[in-house]
Structures are given as structure tokens and as C-alpha cells.
Amino acid sequence: MVQTALTQDSRTTSARRRAFVRNLEGYLFAAPFIVGFLAFSLGPFVASFFLSFTNYQMKAELPEFVGMNNFVLMAKDADLRRALFNTAYYTLFHVPGSVILAFFVAMLLNQKVKGMALYRTMFYLPSVVAGVATAILWLFLLDTNWGLVNNILESVGLPRAPWLINTRWAMPSLIMMSLWRLGAPMIIFLAALQGVPEHLYEAAEIDGAGRWAKTRHVTIPQLTPTFFLLIVLQIIGSFQVFTDAFIVTDGGPAGATLVYLLHLYRKAFRSFHMGYGAAMGWFLFVIILLLTVVQLWLSKRWVYYEAAMPGDRGGAS
């Protein structure tokens, strides 16, 4: 019996050792991500929260705790109010425009025609081009004097438009530029379209539904979760727009394209008011969080989940 007990203890110890080695191997394989997350995500996240309550000028002196002073200053910042208005203006037109356009393009690319793979690739390519390169391309296209767009307008007898140098045209120009990169939402819609059950279309055809009726009563209801996802993602992305405004207009003319992140960049990395910039970052986080919560609440009224109808508490989560 003693020998049996010793053998069992030896097996238990060996099993524990093997389990420890397996766990250690797992942590070692995950170590690059863990270190990167702590150093480049969680660490800056916590540090920015602390800096938002300080006056930190990125000089030799240490951050000076000032409490809620940065947030009080934000309430008095006229440029911040302008940036919020411009960002809301951009979001108001970019989000529905990009989602609706991506949906219709996905509908076209869901057809069974020859060469469809090439067409899908062509529509997706702008999404993989670097943002800076795309912005510079549009800068050349929309130039008032020799831009290709104005040359085309002049060739058909239309006047040249001051796309990027007029306060009325500058923000619509940025919105138009943003609609060109619809590859990612288009791919998501395309995947969702291919997941719509075919028997629903067959039932609609038996009832005499045409193409528009099938789209309205079958396709769109089945894709409401996809619409909801993309609306949330596009709103988040719209409030974080930066590259186009920075490269193409740098916030001009006369602050017409001064968006929120551009103003934050100027405060934090040009004026070196890092505490104020951190406070702006957390304020933006709260705005996006509230908008997302509102979207989640509204989704219960219009999003179909499987067989549930909008307003059915059992079908929405």
C-alpha cells in the first residue's frame, strides 16, 4: 500500500509538472501580445487618464495636478466647440452616405455575372491604399486651378468649384472623399447578403413580389443587424477622422474643416499641452460611449434578430 501511495503521488506530481509546463508555454507564446498590450494599450490608457487631471507641458518639469481644470477650460474653448460642430456635421452626412452607398454597391456585386471577382477587387482596392496617399491623390484631383475634377467640369461647360479653399465647399469635399473608401463596409454587406436564406426570396416570388418588394421586405430586414453594426462602426470612425483634414486642408479654410482629433493634435503635439489633450481624449471617449449606448437602445426598435420582429424583447439583445 505504501508503494502504491508513493506511485500515485509520483504520478500526481508528474501531471502537475506537465500542466505547469503547458501553462508556461502558453504564456510564453502569448507574451508578445501581453507585453504589447500593457506597453502600448493599457499603459497609455491609464496614463492619459492621470494626465487629464494635470498641467503637463512635455518639458523637464513633472505633471502638476490641477483637478478638473482642464475640463473647465474645455467648456471655454471656442475652437473646441467649432471642432465638435464640424465633426458632427461630417458624421451626419458621412455615416448614412457611406452605409447606403456600400449597401447598393454590395447589391450590385452580389449578382452572378462574368468577371464579378474583378469588379469586387476594384471596389475594394481604395480601402487598402494608405490614408495619406489617398488624401494627397484627392488634393491633386480637387485643386481649384488644375485639378482633374475641375477640368472635367470646365470641359462640359460647368464652372470650376472652389473645393478646398471655400468655407462652404471644404467640408462637403472631405465627405465626398470619405465616400470613396467604402470597401470594408461593402465587403461586410456582401457577406451578409450571401447569408440571406434563399427560401425567403422564393416565398416572396410565390406571393408575387418583384425585385423592389423582395429588397424591401426580405433583404433589408434580414440585414438590419449588419446595418446596425456598420452604423456604430462608422459613427466611431467619423468622430476619429483626422488624416484627410490634416493632409488636405489642415483645418482650413477659416476653421471650416477643423475636426475634433485635429484640434486635439494641435493642443497636444503642437502646443504641447498634453494634460489638456488627454482631457480632450477622454471627453471624446465619453461622447463615443454615449452614442454607442444610444444606438444599442434604439436597435431594439428596428433590428431583426433571426425570426424576431422589431420591438420584440425576446429577439433583441
C-alpha atoms as a printed R data frame, in Angstrom:
    type eleno elety resid chain resno       x      y       z
1   ATOM     1    CA   MET     A     1   0.000  0.000   0.000
2   ATOM     2    CA   VAL     A     2   2.879  2.354   0.773
3   ATOM     3    CA   GLN     A     3   4.379  1.599  -2.639
4   ATOM     4    CA   THR     A     4   1.014  2.301  -4.310
5   ATOM     5    CA   ALA     A     5   0.637  5.612  -2.480
6   ATOM     6    CA   LEU     A     6   4.150  6.664  -3.499
7   ATOM     7    CA   THR     A     7   3.397  5.750  -7.106
8   ATOM     8    CA   GLN     A     8   0.171  7.789  -7.073
9   ATOM     9    CA   ASP     A     9   1.968 10.783  -5.525
10  ATOM    10    CA   SER     A    10   4.657 10.498  -8.177
11  ATOM    11    CA   ARG     A    11   2.045 10.431 -10.953
12  ATOM    12    CA   THR     A    12   0.228 13.420  -9.447
13  ATOM    13    CA   THR     A    13   3.469 15.392  -9.195
14  ATOM    14    CA   SER     A    14   4.377 14.488 -12.772
15  ATOM    15    CA   ALA     A    15   0.918 15.523 -14.011
16  ATOM    16    CA   ARG     A    16   1.171 18.843 -12.184
17  ATOM    17    CA   ARG     A    17   4.625 19.418 -13.646
18  ATOM    18    CA   ARG     A    18   3.362 18.735 -17.164
19  ATOM    19    CA   ALA     A    19   0.388 21.057 -16.607
20  ATOM    20    CA   PHE     A    20   2.725 23.781 -15.325
21  ATOM    21    CA   VAL     A    21   4.977 23.382 -18.373
22  ATOM    22    CA   ARG     A    22   1.971 23.582 -20.738
23  ATOM    23    CA   ASN     A    23   0.691 26.704 -19.000
24  ATOM    24    CA   LEU     A    24   4.170 28.240 -19.098
25  ATOM    25    CA   GLU     A    25   4.445 27.513 -22.812
26  ATOM    26    CA   GLY     A    26   1.071 29.123 -23.398
27  ATOM    27    CA   TYR     A    27   2.050 32.282 -21.531
28  ATOM    28    CA   LEU     A    28   5.370 32.428 -23.405
29  ATOM    29    CA   PHE     A    29   3.573 32.228 -26.757
30  ATOM    30    CA   ALA     A    30   1.125 34.913 -25.589
31  ATOM    31    CA   ALA     A    31   3.887 37.078 -24.100
32  ATOM    32    CA   PRO     A    32   4.398 39.309 -27.199
33  ATOM    33    CA   PHE     A    33   0.731 40.274 -27.184
34  ATOM    34    CA   ILE     A    34   0.599 40.682 -23.392
35  ATOM    35    CA   VAL     A    35   3.700 42.892 -23.334
36  ATOM    36    CA   GLY     A    36   2.465 44.912 -26.315
37  ATOM    37    CA   PHE     A    37  -0.973 45.350 -24.763
38  ATOM    38    CA   LEU     A    38   0.450 46.508 -21.425
39  ATOM    39    CA   ALA     A    39   3.041 48.797 -23.006
40  ATOM    40    CA   PHE     A    40   1.084 50.295 -25.906
41  ATOM    41    CA   SER     A    41  -2.611 49.999 -24.955
42  ATOM    42    CA   LEU     A    42  -3.389 49.646 -21.260
43  ATOM    43    CA   GLY     A    43  -0.372 51.657 -20.129
44  ATOM    44    CA   PRO     A    44  -1.130 54.762 -22.252
45  ATOM    45    CA   PHE     A    45  -4.838 54.375 -21.432
46  ATOM    46    CA   VAL     A    46  -4.180 54.640 -17.684
47  ATOM    47    CA   ALA     A    47  -1.503 57.317 -18.154
48  ATOM    48    CA   SER     A    48  -3.824 59.526 -20.210
49  ATOM    49    CA   PHE     A    49  -6.483 59.308 -17.512
50  ATOM    50    CA   PHE     A    50  -3.949 60.548 -14.953
51  ATOM    51    CA   LEU     A    51  -2.620 63.286 -17.277
52  ATOM    52    CA   SER     A    52  -6.143 64.594 -17.933
53  ATOM    53    CA   PHE     A    53  -6.134 65.944 -14.365
54  ATOM    54    CA   THR     A    54  -2.722 67.570 -14.670
55  ATOM    55    CA   ASN     A    55  -0.983 70.502 -16.307
56  ATOM    56    CA   TYR     A    56   1.770 68.779 -18.277
57  ATOM    57    CA   GLN     A    57   3.750 70.718 -20.882
58  ATOM    58    CA   MET     A    58   6.089 67.899 -22.049
59  ATOM    59    CA   LYS     A    59   9.109 69.698 -20.623
60  ATOM    60    CA   ALA     A    60  11.509 68.850 -17.854
61  ATOM    61    CA   GLU     A    61   9.045 69.540 -15.031
62  ATOM    62    CA   LEU     A    62   6.732 66.863 -13.694
63  ATOM    63    CA   PRO     A    63   2.952 66.955 -14.289
64  ATOM    64    CA   GLU     A    64   1.152 69.359 -11.943
65  ATOM    65    CA   PHE     A    65  -2.181 68.133 -10.589
66  ATOM    66    CA   VAL     A    66  -4.934 70.652 -11.405
67  ATOM    67    CA   GLY     A    67  -8.067 68.569 -10.797
68  ATOM    68    CA   MET     A    68 -10.942 69.323 -13.185
69  ATOM    69    CA   ASN     A    69  -9.328 72.492 -14.538
70  ATOM    70    CA   ASN     A    70  -8.680 71.020 -17.990
71  ATOM    71    CA   PHE     A    71 -12.342 70.094 -18.372
72  ATOM    72    CA   VAL     A    72 -13.375 73.591 -17.243
73  ATOM    73    CA   LEU     A    73 -11.076 75.086 -19.877
74  ATOM    74    CA   MET     A    74 -12.659 72.844 -22.495
75  ATOM    75    CA   ALA     A    75 -16.026 74.450 -21.814
76  ATOM    76    CA   LYS     A    76 -14.486 77.847 -22.644
77  ATOM    77    CA   ASP     A    77 -12.615 76.704 -25.762
78  ATOM    78    CA   ALA     A    78 -14.279 78.245 -28.829
79  ATOM    79    CA   ASP     A    79 -12.155 76.165 -31.202
80  ATOM    80    CA   LEU     A    80 -13.312 73.022 -29.412
81  ATOM    81    CA   ARG     A    81 -16.947 73.963 -29.970
82  ATOM    82    CA   ARG     A    82 -16.210 74.577 -33.638
83  ATOM    83    CA   ALA     A    83 -14.415 71.221 -33.876
84  ATOM    84    CA   LEU     A    84 -17.362 69.427 -32.277
85  ATOM    85    CA   PHE     A    85 -19.770 71.082 -34.706
86  ATOM    86    CA   ASN     A    86 -17.609 70.232 -37.723
87  ATOM    87    CA   THR     A    87 -17.205 66.625 -36.564
88  ATOM    88    CA   ALA     A    88 -20.964 66.280 -36.011
89  ATOM    89    CA   TYR     A    89 -21.570 67.778 -39.475
90  ATOM    90    CA   TYR     A    90 -19.139 65.287 -41.005
91  ATOM    91    CA   THR     A    91 -20.740 62.383 -39.116
92  ATOM    92    CA   LEU     A    92 -24.287 63.418 -40.048
93  ATOM    93    CA   PHE     A    93 -23.577 63.056 -43.772
94  ATOM    94    CA   HIS     A    94 -20.734 60.551 -43.861
95  ATOM    95    CA   VAL     A    95 -22.446 57.781 -41.874
96  ATOM    96    CA   PRO     A    96 -25.722 57.460 -43.845
97  ATOM    97    CA   GLY     A    97 -23.912 58.181 -47.108
98  ATOM    98    CA   SER     A    98 -21.249 55.518 -46.637
99  ATOM    99    CA   VAL     A    99 -23.652 52.875 -45.296
100 ATOM   100    CA   ILE     A   100 -26.295 53.366 -48.018
101 ATOM   101    CA   LEU     A   101 -23.723 53.552 -50.810
102 ATOM   102    CA   ALA     A   102 -21.919 50.442 -49.542
103 ATOM   103    CA   PHE     A   103 -25.249 48.580 -49.415
104 ATOM   104    CA   PHE     A   104 -26.181 49.396 -53.001
105 ATOM   105    CA   VAL     A   105 -22.687 48.583 -54.272
106 ATOM   106    CA   ALA     A   106 -22.838 45.260 -52.412
107 ATOM   107    CA   MET     A   107 -26.215 44.557 -54.013
108 ATOM   108    CA   LEU     A   108 -24.670 45.124 -57.451
109 ATOM   109    CA   LEU     A   109 -21.638 42.987 -56.638
110 ATOM   110    CA   ASN     A   110 -23.867 40.161 -55.395
111 ATOM   111    CA   GLN     A   111 -25.092 39.447 -58.907
112 ATOM   112    CA   LYS     A   112 -23.959 36.365 -60.804
113 ATOM   113    CA   VAL     A   113 -22.237 37.847 -63.831
114 ATOM   114    CA   LYS     A   114 -18.966 37.144 -65.559
115 ATOM   115    CA   GLY     A   115 -15.909 38.867 -64.120
116 ATOM   116    CA   MET     A   116 -17.534 39.644 -60.755
117 ATOM   117    CA   ALA     A   117 -14.326 38.825 -58.864
118 ATOM   118    CA   LEU     A   118 -12.549 41.599 -60.778
119 ATOM   119    CA   TYR     A   119 -15.312 44.108 -60.042
120 ATOM   120    CA   ARG     A   120 -15.243 43.273 -56.337
121 ATOM   121    CA   THR     A   121 -11.477 43.714 -56.256
122 ATOM   122    CA   MET     A   122 -11.694 47.087 -57.979
123 ATOM   123    CA   PHE     A   123 -14.244 48.407 -55.491
124 ATOM   124    CA   TYR     A   124 -12.250 47.122 -52.530
125 ATOM   125    CA   LEU     A   125  -8.828 48.404 -53.619
126 ATOM   126    CA   PRO     A   126  -9.281 52.014 -52.388
127 ATOM   127    CA   SER     A   127  -9.672 50.670 -48.846
128 ATOM   128    CA   VAL     A   128  -6.180 49.167 -48.812
129 ATOM   129    CA   VAL     A   129  -4.444 52.309 -50.068
130 ATOM   130    CA   ALA     A   130  -2.703 54.254 -47.306
131 ATOM   131    CA   GLY     A   131  -4.773 57.148 -45.965
132 ATOM   132    CA   VAL     A   132  -2.041 59.720 -46.590
133 ATOM   133    CA   ALA     A   133  -1.600 58.597 -50.203
134 ATOM   134    CA   THR     A   134  -5.356 58.786 -50.763
135 ATOM   135    CA   ALA     A   135  -5.519 62.274 -49.253
136 ATOM   136    CA   ILE     A   136  -2.697 63.530 -51.479
137 ATOM   137    CA   LEU     A   137  -4.408 61.999 -54.520
138 ATOM   138    CA   TRP     A   138  -7.628 63.859 -53.741
139 ATOM   139    CA   LEU     A   139  -5.631 67.029 -53.100
140 ATOM   140    CA   PHE     A   140  -4.449 66.878 -56.698
141 ATOM   141    CA   LEU     A   141  -7.879 65.928 -58.031
142 ATOM   142    CA   LEU     A   142  -9.705 68.795 -56.289
143 ATOM   143    CA   ASP     A   143  -7.192 71.557 -56.890
144 ATOM   144    CA   THR     A   144  -9.059 74.686 -57.970
145 ATOM   145    CA   ASN     A   145  -6.768 75.678 -60.853
146 ATOM   146    CA   TRP     A   146  -5.512 72.458 -62.442
147 ATOM   147    CA   GLY     A   147  -7.342 69.646 -60.634
148 ATOM   148    CA   LEU     A   148  -8.815 66.888 -62.790
149 ATOM   149    CA   VAL     A   149 -12.325 67.298 -61.358
150 ATOM   150    CA   ASN     A   150 -12.477 70.996 -62.241
151 ATOM   151    CA   ASN     A   151 -11.008 70.315 -65.688
152 ATOM   152    CA   ILE     A   152 -13.816 67.831 -66.340
153 ATOM   153    CA   LEU     A   153 -16.417 70.335 -65.107
154 ATOM   154    CA   GLU     A   154 -14.990 73.035 -67.366
155 ATOM   155    CA   SER     A   155 -14.933 70.688 -70.362
156 ATOM   156    CA   VAL     A   156 -18.704 70.175 -70.107
157 ATOM   157    CA   GLY     A   157 -19.419 73.873 -69.662
158 ATOM   158    CA   LEU     A   158 -19.720 73.997 -65.869
159 ATOM   159    CA   PRO     A   159 -17.835 76.492 -63.677
160 ATOM   160    CA   ARG     A   160 -14.852 75.453 -61.587
161 ATOM   161    CA   ALA     A   161 -15.673 74.796 -57.952
162 ATOM   162    CA   PRO     A   162 -13.502 76.059 -55.060
163 ATOM   163    CA   TRP     A   163 -13.491 72.616 -53.447
164 ATOM   164    CA   LEU     A   164 -10.851 73.088 -50.763
165 ATOM   165    CA   ILE     A   165 -10.499 76.863 -50.463
166 ATOM   166    CA   ASN     A   166 -14.092 77.874 -49.750
167 ATOM   167    CA   THR     A   167 -15.716 77.520 -46.328
168 ATOM   168    CA   ARG     A   168 -18.946 76.261 -47.905
169 ATOM   169    CA   TRP     A   169 -17.306 73.623 -50.100
170 ATOM   170    CA   ALA     A   170 -14.451 72.362 -47.905
171 ATOM   171    CA   MET     A   171 -16.356 70.030 -45.562
172 ATOM   172    CA   PRO     A   172 -18.571 68.574 -48.348
173 ATOM   173    CA   SER     A   173 -15.316 67.865 -50.209
174 ATOM   174    CA   LEU     A   174 -13.967 65.869 -47.251
175 ATOM   175    CA   ILE     A   175 -17.256 63.961 -47.021
176 ATOM   176    CA   MET     A   176 -17.091 63.174 -50.741
177 ATOM   177    CA   MET     A   177 -13.524 61.921 -50.290
178 ATOM   178    CA   SER     A   178 -14.588 59.673 -47.416
179 ATOM   179    CA   LEU     A   179 -17.303 58.004 -49.505
180 ATOM   180    CA   TRP     A   180 -14.666 56.755 -51.929
181 ATOM   181    CA   ARG     A   181 -13.344 54.313 -49.306
182 ATOM   182    CA   LEU     A   182 -16.357 52.031 -48.983
183 ATOM   183    CA   GLY     A   183 -14.553 48.721 -49.440
184 ATOM   184    CA   ALA     A   184 -14.743 47.495 -45.844
185 ATOM   185    CA   PRO     A   185 -18.492 48.077 -45.291
186 ATOM   186    CA   MET     A   186 -19.155 46.817 -48.809
187 ATOM   187    CA   ILE     A   187 -17.424 43.506 -48.019
188 ATOM   188    CA   ILE     A   188 -19.426 43.152 -44.791
189 ATOM   189    CA   PHE     A   189 -22.689 43.779 -46.648
190 ATOM   190    CA   LEU     A   190 -21.661 41.343 -49.356
191 ATOM   191    CA   ALA     A   191 -21.024 38.596 -46.819
192 ATOM   192    CA   ALA     A   192 -24.376 39.319 -45.134
193 ATOM   193    CA   LEU     A   193 -26.218 39.237 -48.455
194 ATOM   194    CA   GLN     A   194 -24.865 35.798 -49.225
195 ATOM   195    CA   GLY     A   195 -26.188 34.615 -45.873
196 ATOM   196    CA   VAL     A   196 -29.816 35.548 -46.543
197 ATOM   197    CA   PRO     A   197 -31.846 32.299 -46.857
198 ATOM   198    CA   GLU     A   198 -32.833 31.637 -50.444
199 ATOM   199    CA   HIS     A   199 -36.213 30.192 -49.451
200 ATOM   200    CA   LEU     A   200 -37.336 33.630 -48.269
201 ATOM   201    CA   TYR     A   201 -36.880 35.026 -51.781
202 ATOM   202    CA   GLU     A   202 -38.689 32.019 -53.230
203 ATOM   203    CA   ALA     A   203 -41.620 32.556 -50.865
204 ATOM   204    CA   ALA     A   204 -41.736 36.231 -51.790
205 ATOM   205    CA   GLU     A   205 -41.775 35.369 -55.511
206 ATOM   206    CA   ILE     A   206 -44.676 32.965 -54.947
207 ATOM   207    CA   ASP     A   207 -46.565 35.842 -53.324
208 ATOM   208    CA   GLY     A   208 -45.910 37.951 -56.417
209 ATOM   209    CA   ALA     A   209 -43.154 40.178 -55.035
210 ATOM   210    CA   GLY     A   210 -40.956 41.998 -57.518
211 ATOM   211    CA   ARG     A   211 -37.304 42.983 -57.147
212 ATOM   212    CA   TRP     A   212 -38.009 46.107 -55.080
213 ATOM   213    CA   ALA     A   213 -40.518 44.287 -52.850
214 ATOM   214    CA   LYS     A   214 -38.032 41.487 -52.177
215 ATOM   215    CA   THR     A   215 -35.356 44.042 -51.312
216 ATOM   216    CA   ARG     A   216 -37.671 45.975 -49.011
217 ATOM   217    CA   HIS     A   217 -39.392 43.079 -47.250
218 ATOM   218    CA   VAL     A   218 -36.692 40.382 -47.297
219 ATOM   219    CA   THR     A   219 -33.188 41.743 -47.871
220 ATOM   220    CA   ILE     A   220 -33.267 44.879 -45.729
221 ATOM   221    CA   PRO     A   221 -34.985 43.242 -42.694
222 ATOM   222    CA   GLN     A   222 -32.509 40.353 -42.825
223 ATOM   223    CA   LEU     A   223 -29.596 42.797 -42.978
224 ATOM   224    CA   THR     A   224 -30.680 45.089 -40.136
225 ATOM   225    CA   PRO     A   225 -28.046 43.598 -37.753
226 ATOM   226    CA   THR     A   226 -25.420 44.411 -40.396
227 ATOM   227    CA   PHE     A   227 -26.793 47.932 -40.807
228 ATOM   228    CA   PHE     A   228 -26.649 48.370 -37.042
229 ATOM   229    CA   LEU     A   229 -23.054 47.141 -36.825
230 ATOM   230    CA   LEU     A   230 -21.857 49.399 -39.618
231 ATOM   231    CA   ILE     A   231 -23.699 52.446 -38.293
232 ATOM   232    CA   VAL     A   232 -21.999 52.020 -34.914
233 ATOM   233    CA   LEU     A   233 -18.582 51.490 -36.519
234 ATOM   234    CA   GLN     A   234 -19.000 54.401 -38.924
235 ATOM   235    CA   ILE     A   235 -20.047 56.778 -36.139
236 ATOM   236    CA   ILE     A   236 -16.982 55.789 -34.123
237 ATOM   237    CA   GLY     A   237 -14.766 56.240 -37.181
238 ATOM   238    CA   SER     A   238 -16.348 59.594 -38.069
239 ATOM   239    CA   PHE     A   239 -15.554 61.069 -34.673
240 ATOM   240    CA   GLN     A   240 -11.965 59.904 -35.146
241 ATOM   241    CA   VAL     A   241 -11.469 61.374 -38.631
242 ATOM   242    CA   PHE     A   242  -8.077 63.037 -38.866
243 ATOM   243    CA   THR     A   243  -5.922 62.197 -41.887
244 ATOM   244    CA   ASP     A   244  -7.964 63.916 -44.618
245 ATOM   245    CA   ALA     A   245  -8.472 67.103 -42.615
246 ATOM   246    CA   PHE     A   246  -4.800 67.178 -41.625
247 ATOM   247    CA   ILE     A   247  -3.282 66.464 -45.046
248 ATOM   248    CA   VAL     A   248  -5.721 68.141 -47.412
249 ATOM   249    CA   THR     A   249  -6.906 71.276 -45.582
250 ATOM   250    CA   ASP     A   250  -5.135 71.356 -42.187
251 ATOM   251    CA   GLY     A   251  -8.400 72.526 -40.665
252 ATOM   252    CA   GLY     A   252  -8.945 75.365 -43.114
253 ATOM   253    CA   PRO     A   253 -10.198 77.428 -44.688
254 ATOM   254    CA   ALA     A   254 -11.052 79.581 -41.653
255 ATOM   255    CA   GLY     A   255 -11.566 76.519 -39.470
256 ATOM   256    CA   ALA     A   256 -14.240 75.014 -41.740
257 ATOM   257    CA   THR     A   257 -12.644 71.546 -41.548
258 ATOM   258    CA   LEU     A   258 -11.234 71.738 -38.021
259 ATOM   259    CA   VAL     A   259 -12.365 68.352 -36.712
260 ATOM   260    CA   TYR     A   260 -12.054 67.112 -33.147
261 ATOM   261    CA   LEU     A   261  -8.920 64.971 -33.471
262 ATOM   262    CA   LEU     A   262  -7.118 67.673 -35.428
263 ATOM   263    CA   HIS     A   263  -7.798 70.159 -32.635
264 ATOM   264    CA   LEU     A   264  -6.627 67.575 -30.090
265 ATOM   265    CA   TYR     A   265  -3.444 67.024 -32.120
266 ATOM   266    CA   ARG     A   266  -2.714 70.740 -32.213
267 ATOM   267    CA   LYS     A   267  -3.198 71.127 -28.477
268 ATOM   268    CA   ALA     A   268  -1.188 68.064 -27.515
269 ATOM   269    CA   PHE     A   269   1.586 67.876 -30.113
270 ATOM   270    CA   ARG     A   270   1.953 71.437 -31.375
271 ATOM   271    CA   SER     A   271   1.253 73.463 -28.240
272 ATOM   272    CA   PHE     A   272   2.475 70.578 -26.008
273 ATOM   273    CA   HIS     A   273  -0.471 70.873 -23.614
274 ATOM   274    CA   MET     A   274  -0.534 67.130 -23.006
275 ATOM   275    CA   GLY     A   275  -2.824 67.349 -19.971
276 ATOM   276    CA   TYR     A   276  -5.421 69.287 -21.941
277 ATOM   277    CA   GLY     A   277  -5.044 66.900 -24.883
278 ATOM   278    CA   ALA     A   278  -5.575 63.901 -22.597
279 ATOM   279    CA   ALA     A   279  -8.717 65.534 -21.201
280 ATOM   280    CA   MET     A   280  -9.982 66.044 -24.760
281 ATOM   281    CA   GLY     A   281  -9.299 62.388 -25.492
282 ATOM   282    CA   TRP     A   282 -11.349 61.240 -22.517
283 ATOM   283    CA   PHE     A   283 -14.158 63.621 -23.423
284 ATOM   284    CA   LEU     A   284 -14.213 62.077 -26.898
285 ATOM   285    CA   PHE     A   285 -14.290 58.622 -25.288
286 ATOM   286    CA   VAL     A   286 -17.384 59.611 -23.297
287 ATOM   287    CA   ILE     A   287 -19.097 61.014 -26.410
288 ATOM   288    CA   ILE     A   288 -18.492 57.827 -28.404
289 ATOM   289    CA   LEU     A   289 -19.563 55.668 -25.455
290 ATOM   290    CA   LEU     A   290 -22.848 57.572 -25.055
291 ATOM   291    CA   LEU     A   291 -23.586 57.436 -28.787
292 ATOM   292    CA   THR     A   292 -22.949 53.695 -28.803
293 ATOM   293    CA   VAL     A   293 -25.230 53.149 -25.807
294 ATOM   294    CA   VAL     A   294 -27.972 55.161 -27.519
295 ATOM   295    CA   GLN     A   295 -27.563 53.067 -30.668
296 ATOM   296    CA   LEU     A   296 -27.826 49.862 -28.635
297 ATOM   297    CA   TRP     A   297 -31.035 51.120 -27.032
298 ATOM   298    CA   LEU     A   298 -32.538 52.209 -30.358
299 ATOM   299    CA   SER     A   299 -31.605 48.920 -32.015
300 ATOM   300    CA   LYS     A   300 -34.356 47.160 -30.055
301 ATOM   301    CA   ARG     A   301 -36.894 49.096 -32.109
302 ATOM   302    CA   TRP     A   302 -35.682 48.316 -35.620
303 ATOM   303    CA   VAL     A   303 -33.134 45.486 -35.710
304 ATOM   304    CA   TYR     A   304 -34.350 41.985 -36.637
305 ATOM   305    CA   TYR     A   305 -32.618 39.107 -34.896
306 ATOM   306    CA   GLU     A   306 -33.436 35.828 -36.632
307 ATOM   307    CA   ALA     A   307 -37.257 35.471 -36.587
308 ATOM   308    CA   ALA     A   308 -37.907 38.251 -34.081
309 ATOM   309    CA   MET     A   309 -39.705 41.415 -35.042
310 ATOM   310    CA   PRO     A   310 -38.590 44.928 -34.047
311 ATOM   311    CA   GLY     A   311 -39.848 45.682 -30.567
312 ATOM   312    CA   ASP     A   312 -39.944 42.010 -29.590
313 ATOM   313    CA   ARG     A   313 -37.889 41.870 -26.422
314 ATOM   314    CA   GLY     A   314 -37.144 38.251 -26.912
315 ATOM   315    CA   GLY     A   315 -35.412 38.836 -30.225
316 ATOM   316    CA   ALA     A   316 -33.165 41.765 -29.471
317 ATOM   317    CA   SER     A   317 -30.255 41.708 -27.144
